[in-house]
């Protein structure tokens, strides 16, 4: 029988956080799940401006600490990292939940890699979990409008180039299940893991929608030069407006 793992989740009320908690509670790997379900998940609040030692004490019973903090507040992970190291947390999973990319490609990813640097400098064991693009944001529109309710307004749904480049996709509901498996495997300590459900091209996504709906989704194409122009314009507005930037500029700058 597997030894139960005591897990803490920071930011458990967001989309990714709910998936992570749901996956942990449904995982057969954690033998303590039945007890957790019966008693409910304990919610503990902490004021980052409060005494550091209070947070250290709260984390002493935690073996794996998972962060699902949103992109605007990535730096707020630093106090948790320092406290987790002092408390003896065995592994920290920083807030990633995006596709893998080298530095200089995705601004938000660069900020997340800065956090990884903090983790490595303090010597806290970690696992970095990248996931594919969410299925939920890649729902093409069809003439009848029946897919409109699931069509994300934050994603440019124009097909990039020829549309045949494949990329990793993940159902949001699968993320937590993958996390449960990853953190229970000692081989993933101090490693990067890419977890995804499917590999498809944009043309294949549109073809799938045509098959399941019986309709032909609208196809608009986007050239490389147009993408570079979007990145430049949105990046400039983000730099000028800082935290007051329009969320669409952030999305287009990073998804470009």
Secondary structure, DSSP 8 states (H G I E B T S, - for coil): ------EEEETTTSHHHHHHHHHHHH-TT-TTHHHHHHH--------TTS-HHHHHHHHTT-SEEEE---GGGGGGHHHHHHHHHHHT-SEEE-S--S----TTT-HHHHHHHHHHHHHHHHT--BEEEEE-EEGGG-----TT-TTGGG--TTS--SEETTS--EEEEE-HHHHHHHHHHHHT-GGGTTEEEEE-SEEEEHHHHHHHHHHHHSS-----EE-HHHHHHHHHHHHHHHHHHGGG--HHHHHHHHH-
